[in-house]
Amino acid sequence: MFNRSPSSSSLHRPHRSSSPGHHLHEYAMLHHSHTHYSYQTPHVTPFILNPASHYYDEPENNFLGKDLDYFSQAGFDMTKIHLRRNAPVAQLYEDAIRNEGAIISSSGALINFSGKKTGRSPKDKRIVYEETSKDDIWWGPVNIKMDEHTFEINRERAIDYLNTRDLVYIFDGYAGWDPKYRIKVRVICARAYHALFMHNMLIRPTEAELLDFGEPDFIIYNAGQFPANRFTTGMTSTTSVEINFKRMEMVILGTEYAGEMKKGVFSVMHYLMPVKFGQLSLHSSANYGPTNEDVTLFFGLSGTGKTTLSADPNRQLIGDDEHVWSDEGVFNIEGGCYAKCINLSKEKEPEIYSAIRFGSILENVVFDTKNRDPNYDDVSITENTRCAYPIEYIPNARVPCVVNKQPANIIMLTCDAFGVLPPVSKLSPEQASYHFLAGYTSKTPGTEDGVLEPIPTFSTCYSAPFIVLHPSRYADMLAERMRTTNAKCWLINTGWVGGKYGSVHGARCSLKYTRAIVDAIHNGSLAALPDNEYDTFTTFGLRIPTKVDGVPSEVLDPRKAWKDHGAFNKELRKLAGMFTRAFTVFEKEVSEAVRLAGPQTA
């Protein structure tokens, strides 16, 4: 689909033979010789010690001809490394337990650890400044420039590290469930944990598709165990996460947090879909109601409830995090889910809880050493505990994850740390554009490295950490699609009610109430309320319902939920002022109607 010159991938490595044929011969000899490296472990199972049984642990690889030639040209020393391509889940379990200290939980999920980094490192994200994409990228603190030479240095550093590993894992999969728009992704890494993670998060090819996979459209070189050289031009730390759109490659150094790969793929789709395909990529979850044949999109950053609320037992899950709103309908970008595990329980989130079984990865979750039960309440490692599982582990997942139906409802989720926004409000088209561009939420603990308490932030398009193009391009596409489909839009606050974060009376909005609100949206009862059943929320001009089945009326209106009205008005004015200041960067690019759709503080 995308051109990549084989010669552009070659690196000058004088210590290696320049003949690809030499490497193919050496690899063939290695692959069929039953020669194996020794495992450094104090406990070994009998078949490892029995030479006659070594075939059980034969490194799997079905690359042939020019596929192997690709690895040689890319700089991999095929005389030393063992490639495992799309290894079976059980084999990845074995490798992770043997070589990485992983644990099998009592439910069958693999518990693994990402080391020092337990969240994304947005300050270490770089985009290569090159001629094919430089005029489209929204340059700034989100997309920091990197020169092509520095990328080549880091790429070679990553490959050099991978060449020191006994095992190198390859996973070939797809991003995008609609065959018309999907891309082929290749992940090259040194940890079984990372290979299993991307096995779960990408769309898994069939045997026939894998046999005919061909050249990938996007490649990830994950050498996260090895640091970047911070004295290299443009490096500010030993961590570097970088994407080159001309080469369609990503390099990871200095972080073993698996979420960096997931978001790297999303960044590529966030660029390709609007620029190359003319489709709208979104940081959203989506589900489908077969009864009314309706699609709902959920916008929101980590910690706002996208994953939880879209996993509805009465609806089919299209996906929990990344989607494309195409001319035909909605499709998921991913093949799995990456759910937060903090305070997870079977009672609150039964679908996610039950998905944590064999094949799933529990990331940085503390466990009971006696019975291997995960402790989802223990945050001693991080509050950003996660589970990655294939989407079909959700019983009501819609597979294939694509619906040729335009969305009926759009839900914008926010986590308001000030506790002044209503739990639900109905937005006009102008308000929808305003809040999409503003993207207000609070970063919750653990979603990023160093975040220890909620931090109010404005994340444009609800995806600022992952946004690639200027926000107005996504906003214009969203507004146009909303106009043509007459989709209804709702703002839901899953954050604090009755007081701000840390106050005596403030508390996170009950998930039970939020689910009742979402149910009222889906069954049409909220949209059917007459105008006199809506109140206007002062300052922000939001329309809030006076009643929702299963939700106390005093919870619906923050003015009633707060006991200290003076404190409420103070926090309301403070938040309104923050909105006004944050939106100044967009004022020249939107209509007067959209500007006036925000809070009025005069």
N, C-alpha and C positions, 0 to 999 in steps of 0.2 A: 504493500500500500504506500509506504513512504520509502523514498530512495535512500540508501546508505551505501556508499562505496566501500567495498571490502578493503581496498587499500588504505582508506582513511582510518581503519581500525587497527592497522599494524603498528607495533611499537618496536623501536630499535633495541634489541636485547642481544648483545654480542656473544653472551655466554651460551646461547641456544643455537642449535643447528638451524640454518635458514631454509632447509628443505622440508616443506609440509609432509612430503611422502615419508621422510624419515620418521616423523612423529606418528604418522598413521601406522607404520610398521611396528614401532616400539609399543604403541598403545595396543595393537592387536596381539602382540606377544604377551603383554601384561594381562590383557583381559582373559586370555585363554590358558594362562600358565598355572592358575590356582596359586599364584604367589600372593601372600597377604601380609599386611603390616601387623605388628603385635599390639594388642590393646593394653594400655597402662591402667589397669584397674585391680584393686585388691580382691574383688570377687568376680569370678567368671563362671558362666554356665558351662556344662559339660561339652556341648557341641563345639565350643570355641577351642577347647583343649584337644578335641579329637580331630586329627587332620583329615580323616575320611569324611568328616561332616562339614568341612569348610565350605562346601558349595552353598550351604544355607546363607552364608554371609558374603556371597559373591557381589562385588560392586555392580549395581545395575546400570546399564547404559545402552541406549538404542540409537545413538548417533552414528551415522554412516557418511562416508565420502566427504562431500563439501561441508557437512555440518561439523565434522571434526576439524576440517581445514579452517573453518571459522575460528575455532578456539585457539589453534596454533597461531593464526594471524593476529588474533586479539592479544597475544602475549602469554598464553597459558602454556606451561611446560608439561606437555602430555606424557613425558617420560617419567614424571614423578607423581602427578596427582591422579586420584581416582574420581571419576565423575559419576554421580548418582542422579539420573534424570527422572523426575516425577516418581520418586521412590514411593513404595506403599506406605500407608500410614503406620502400620505395625513396625516396619523397618525404621522409620523415623523415630518412633518411640524408643526402640532398642538403642539407636545411636545417641539419642538425647540423654537417656538414662546412663548409658555406659560412659559417654564422653563429656557430658555437660552437667551432671549432677541433678538431672530432672527426676521428678517423683510422679508416680501414678496415684491420683487421688482415689478416694473410696468410691467415687462415682464413675471412674474410668478415664477421666480427663487427665491430660498431662500437665503437671505443674512445672513451670519453668521460670527463669529469672533473667531480667534484662540488664543486670549489673548496676552501675552507678546511675545511669540515666533511666528514670522510670516514667518519663513523659517526653513530649516533643521538645526540640530545641529550636524555636523559631528564629532566634537571633543568629543561628548558624546556617540558616537556609540561604542558598545562593542560586541565581539564574545566570547562565552564561550570556554575555552581551555579544550577540553575533547578528549578521546582516539579515537572516531570514525571519527573525522574530522581534528584533529590537524595537520596531515601530508599533508593535501590538502590546508589548508588556507594560504593565503599570509599575514603573520603577519607583523605588522608595524603600522604606523600612521593612516592607513585607517581601518585596522582591529585590534583593540586594545584588548589584552587578558583580559578576566575576569575569575576568578575561579568559579567553580561550586557552592561553598558555598554562595558566594556573589549573584549569580543568584537566588538561593533559597530564600535568604533574601528579595531581591527585588520583587520576584514573590509573596511571601506571603504578602509583604507590599501592592502590587497592589490589591490582592484579598481582603485583609482587608479593603482597601478603598472602593472597589466595594460593599462590604457587608454593607457599611453605606448608600448606595444610595437607594432611593425608587424604582427607575427603573434601570434595567440593560438590555442593548440591546445586542442581539445576531444576527449576520448576518453570515449565512452559504452560501458560494459560491465557485466558482472554479477559479483557475489560470491556463491558458492555454486552447486554443480553440480546440486543437487536442485531442480527448478523449484518444488517445494512451499515451499522455504525461502529461495530466492535473493532478493537485493535488486539494484536498479538503481543503478549508481554513475556519476556524471559527474565527470570530472577536467578542470579548467580551468587551463592553465599557459602559460608563455611560452617554454619550452625544448623543442625537438624531442626531446632526450634524455629528458625527463620523460614526454612523450607516448608515446614508443616503450617506455619502461620499463613504463608502466601498460598499454599495448597487450599486452605480454608477461605481466604479472602478473594482470590481470583476465581474466575469461572473455569471449572475443571474440564479439560477436553476429553472427548471419548478416545478410545484407542485408535479409531480411524482418523480422527482429527489430529491426534498427536503424531501419527505416522506421516501425515501430510501437512505438518505444521509449517515447515519452511522457515524463511528468515523472519525473525521477530520485528515488530514495528517499534518496540521500546524495550530497552535492556536496563536492568538494575544490577550494578556491581556493589554488593554489600560486604564490605570489609570492616564492619563496625567495631570488631574487637581491637582493631589497630588504629592508633591516633593519627590525625592529620598533623603535618608539620606546621606549627603556629608561626614559624618564621617565613613561611611561603607567602608571597604577595597576596594580600586580601584576606588572609586567615586571621581570625581574632581569638581562636581557641583551638583546642585539639579535636574539636568536633566540626565536621563539615558535611552538609547535606546539600547536594548540588545537582541541577538539571541542565542539560544541554539540548535545546530543541532542534538544533541543526543536526546533531548526531543522534537525537532521540535516545539519550542515555542518562542514567542517574548514577552518581557515586556517593556512597555512604562511608564515612570514616569517623571513628571516635564515639559512636553511640550504638548500643545493641538493642535499643528500644524498637520493637518491630513495627510500631505504628508509623515510623518514618517511611517505610516502604509503601504502606497503604496510602498515605497522603501524597506520596510522590506520584503514584499512579493517578490519583484524583487531580493533581495539578496538571498533569499531561492532558487528561480528558477535559479539564476546565479550559485549556488552551485550544485543543483540537476541535472540540464540538462547535463552539461559536465561529472560530476562524476558518476551519477547513470544511465543516459540514453545515454551518448555519443553524445549528440546534442549540438549545439552552441547557447547559450543565448546571446542576444545582446541588448545594450542600443541604440535602433534605432526606427525610425518610418518606415512604409512601406505602399506602395500603389500598385495598380494593374491596368494596362491598358487593358481593355477588347478587344480593337481593335487589338492590336498587341500581346495580351496575355503575357504581360511582367510585371515582378515584379521589383520594385526599393526599395532598402534599403537606409535610411537616417541615418547616424551616427551624433551625436552631443550632447553636454550637454545643460542644460537649457539656454535659451536665444539665441541659435544659429539658431532657426527657424525650428526645426524638426516638431513641431505640425502644424505650419502655412503652410509650404511647402508641407507637405504630405496631407493636406486637399485641394486637387485639384478638382475643379468641373468637370474636364474631365477624372478623374480617380477614381477608387473605393478605399476607405480608408480601409486598413487592420488594421491599428492601428497607434497611434501617439507617442509611447514612448518605449515599451518593446516587443521584439519579440524573437522567436526561429527559427533559420535556421536549419531545420531538414533534414533528409535523403530524406523525401518526398517533402518538399517545405518550406513554411514560414507560421507561425501562430502567432497570437497576444497572449500575456500573459494575457491582461486585457480585461475587459468588458466595459471600458469607456475611456474618455480622460480628461486630467488635463491641461487645456490651460492657458497660461499667458494672463492677461486682460489689462495690461498697454497699454494705448493709443489705445485700441481696437475700431474699427469703422466698420460699416456695409459695407462701401466702400472698405476698405482694406482686411477685412477677413469676408466675408458674411456668410460662412458656420458656423464658430465659433460663430459669433454674433447671428445668428438665433437659435443656439443650446441652448442659455441661456433662458430657459423657464421653465415651471412647471416641477419639478423633478430635475433640476440642482441646484447646490450650487455655489453661488458667495462667495468667501472667502476673507475677509478683504477689501471689496470694499466699498468705500465711496458712499453715496447716497443722493439725494435731499430729505429732510424731508417733503417737500410739496407734491411731486408727486411720490416719491419712484423711480425715475429714477437713475440708477447707473451712477456714474461719473468715467469713466475709465481713465481719465487724472489726477485725484486727487491721489497723492501718499503720502498723509499726514499720513496714517497708515503704508504703506509699498509700495515699488515698486514691490513686489512679489504678486500682486493681482492675484487671480486665479479663474477659473471656472471648476468644475467637473461635467461632464454630461455623460449619457449612450452613447455608440458609435453609437447606432441607431438614435440618434438625428442629426447626420450628414447625410444628404439626400442620399449621394452616398457611404455610408459605406457598406462594404462587410460583410454581416452577414449570416452564421457564418464567423468569421474573420480568415479564413485559406485558403491558395491557394496551391494546389499540383503542384507547378511550381517553378523551381529554378530561383533566381534573375538574371536579365540581366544587371542591372546597380547598382552600389554602389556609393552613394554620401556621402562624408565626409565633414561635415559642421564645419566651424570654425568662431569664432568671433574675428578677429584680431584687437586689440586695438592700435597696432602700425601703422596700415593702409598701410602696405607694401605688403601683399600677394594679388595676383590677385583675382578678383571676381570669376574666374573659371580657372581651369587648369586640363589637362588630365594627369593621373598618370600611370606610368608603374607598373607592378606587384611588383617590388622591392620598388618603391616609396609608393605604397599602404601599404605595410607591415611597412615601416618606419613611415609613418604618422599615421597609426593605433596605433602603439606602442607609438609614441610620444604624440598623442592626444592633440595637441595644441589648445587652445582657450583662451578666457578671461571670467572670472566669471563676470556676469553682476549684477548690483545692485538688491538686494532683493532675489536672488536665494538661498542665504545662510544668516544666521543670521550675521549681522555686515558688510556685503559687501555693501559699499555705492558708489563705482565707479568701473569701470572695472579693474580687476586685471589679468594680463597675467598669465596663468598657463598651466601646461602640465598634462593632465588627461589621463593616459594611457588607451587605448581601448575606448576612449571617455566615460569612465564610472568609473574613479578611485574612486569617492566617494562611489560607490556601488559594486566595484569589490571584489570578494571573493577569487578566485584562483590566482595563479601567472599569470601576463599578458601574458607571453609567451604561456600558454596553450590555451588561447582564440585566440591569434595571429596565432599560428600554425594551429588551426582548421579553421580559416578564410582563411589563405593562401591556405590550401588544398582544401577548397570548391571553392575558386576562380579559382584554376587551373583546377578543374574538370568541372566547368561550363562555363569557359571563360568569366566571368562577367567583364564588363568594370568599371573602377573606376575613379571618378572625385573629386577634392578638390574644394569646394566652400567657399569663404569668404563672410559672411553676415555682417561682421564688418565694419570698417571704410575705406573710400577711399578718396584720395586727401589730406590726412593729418592724423596725429594720433589723438586719442581721446583728446578733450580739445583744439585742435589747431584752428586757425581762419578758415582754409579752409577744415579741416577734417569733414566728415559727415558720418553717417551710410549709407551703401549702400542701395539704393532705393529698396523696396520690389518689385516694378514693374520690375526692371532690373533683380533681382534674379529669379523671376518667369519666365521671358523670357529665362533665361539661362537654367532653369530646363525644360522648354518646348522644347528647342533645344536638350537637352539630350534625352528626351522621343520620339521626332519625328525622331531622328536619324541624324539630320542635323549636329550636332557637330562631331559625330563619322565619318560622311561621308566626312568631310573636308580633303583635301589632305595635305600632310606634309608641303607643302610650304605656307599653310594658318595658320600654327602655328609658333610662335616665341618662342625662348628659353629664359626664365626668368633667368637672371644672378643670381649667388650665389646659389639659390635654385635649379636650373636646371629644373624648371617646364616648361611644354609646354602649352602656352597660345594661344587661338584662336585669330585671327586678326579681326574676325567679328562674330557677333551673332545678328540675327534679333531682333530689338527692343532695342538694347543696344549700346550706343555711343562707338566708337572705343577707344576714350581716356579714357573711364572708364575701359575698359578691361585690359589695361596696366598701372600699377601703376606708371611707369616711366613717362608716359605722364600726368597722373592725378595730380601729385604733381607739384605745381608751383615752389617750392624751391627744386632743385635737390640735393643740398648739404645736406639739412636736410633729404631728402629721403634716400640718401646713408648712412647717419649716422644711421638712424633707421633700415635700412636693415641689416647693419653689427651687430647692437645690437641684433636684433631678431635672426639672424643666430647663433650668439654666444650662445644665450639662448638655441636654439635647440641642439647645439653640447654638451653643458654641461648637459642638461636634458637627452640626449640619452646615456650618458656614462654608466648608470646602465643596459642597454640592450646590449651593444657592444659585450660582451662575449657570448651572447646567439643567435646572428643572424649571417648570412653569410656576407662575405665581400661585396657582391653585395648590400645587404640591408644597410649596414653601409655607402656605397658610395652614396646611394640614397638620403641622407640628404644634407643639405647646405654645400658647400665647401668654407671655409673662408681663406684658405692658399693662 
